[in-house]
Amino acid sequence: MKGTRRLIRGSALAAGLALGLLAAACTTGTTGAPSPVAATTGVTGPATAAPATTAASSGAPITVVVPTGSTAPSPVPTSVDPPATTSSTTSTPTTTTTPKPKPKPPTVAASPKLGSTGVAPLQTIKITASGGTLHDVTMVNTATGTAVKGTFSADHRTWILGEPLGYAQTYQVTGTALGSGGAKTKISAGYATVEPAGIINSWISPTDGDTVGIGAPIMIGINAEIDDQAARARIEKAITVTTVPKTEGAFAWIQHDDGWGLDWRPKNYWKSGTKVTVKANLYGVDLGNGLWGEKDVASSFTIGRAEVVKGDVNSHRLQVFVDNKLVYDFPTSYGLESDPGRVTHSGTYIVMSKEYLHLMSNPAYHYYNFKAYYAVRISNNGTFIHANDGTDDVQGYYNVTHGCANLSMTNAQTYYDQALYGDPVEITGSSIALSASDGDTYDWTIPWSQWVTLSALYKS
């Protein structure tokens, strides 16, 4: 029986060993690899009689003796890293260095182009940097060494001239444009301004501080004959008329006794008390034909009381209205109607000047140095309102003069004392109209619809 038990035990041991090996082969882990068999070898080389422990189906521990020379199964990891790649030789990486590009210098442009000649004194000069900023820009008059004013834009990319230049002068411009990376562009160039054939002065009437009548036009006197339409337009654009209260008015180029003139008048008579400021910025303005404006001129004046003088050659009266109220009614003698050379022309004149004594001569009618007292000129062709005691007996009844309006000494003085430059004098009833051919200040004889067309800036 003992021998049989050993046989069974030996068979059981062999069966258990086979079962344990089968279990090791059939048990899988999370990655599908066989579960490791627990083994302790104590060395990493071949095992020598290292015991391995496993469980039999009955749950009793079974000791398995691994024969010498056998190797226990190695554990299979759940994740496997790829084998490291080794090289028998070690190489040093090659590094390629790309050279940095050289900073590009900024570009400088100017309007007008640097080095330009014939530059107008009022020309806008602008210098601009592209790809950089401007620094230390100066513009110096080479004759005087004086630097002119100029301003930079907020980003310092533009420099703009800040004042007018002189006639027939040269200017040197210097400065630097700085780009990224320290790149620089130097500025060094000059400008030369226009050399006029003539420099023309000008004036304004009424003059500064005057108080004038409600019919006074604004006259811009230019001491040259301006016949070029483009030049006339430039002149008008250079003049501003400011009124308080606001007043509708317009410029017109008309023929005066001394040539073409530029006048501005309101559409209707001025309102009493109006404040007027005129600025004619004519320096540096091209007047045409090689002529240029000499200087800027200005005037501020006030419109006085609203007086209108009305003379009717048929009623032989001269009436003075202030604020539409009749204040004087003078008997008068006007020009002899039967002689065209003596007719007092009908139309709207203005008071132009006053003289206590004016000596009158008219060779065609054989009188010289006639003493006209309290003479108020209303025309440049010799028409006055004045005293003449020699016609006292016909004043208010007959017209016998050589074109003037005659008053008695007393009435002439009364009118003279209160007359203002610019007071309108409206003469009616005669056979000849006041016109440009008289060479007078005849602004109010031109209808408004026609007046506005006489501006060089008029557009139909």
Buried (B, 14 or more C-beta within 10 A) or exposed (E): EEEEEEEEEEEBBEEBBEBBBEBBEEEEEEEEBBBBBEBEBEEEEEBEEBEBEBEBEEEEEBEBEBEEEEEBBEBBEEEEEEEEEEEEEEEEEEEEEEEEEEBEBBEBEBEBEBEBEEBBBBBEBBBBBEBBBBBEBBBBBEEEEEEBEBEBEEEBBBBBBEEBBBBEBBBBBBBBBBBEEEBEBEBEBBBBBBEBEEBBEBEBBBEEEBBBBBBBBBBBBBEBEBEBEEBBBBBBEBBEBEBEEEBEBBBBBBEBEEBBBBBBBBEEBBEBEBEBBBBBBBBBBBBBEEBBBBEBBEBBBBBBBBBBBBBBBEBBBBBBBBEEEEEBBBBBBBBBBEEEEBBBBBBBBBBBEBBEEBEBEBEEEEEEEBEBBBBBBBBBEBBBBBBBEEBBEBBBEBBBBBBBBBBBBEBBBBBBEEBBBBBBBBBEBBEBEBEEEBBBBBBBBBEBEEBBEBBBEBEE
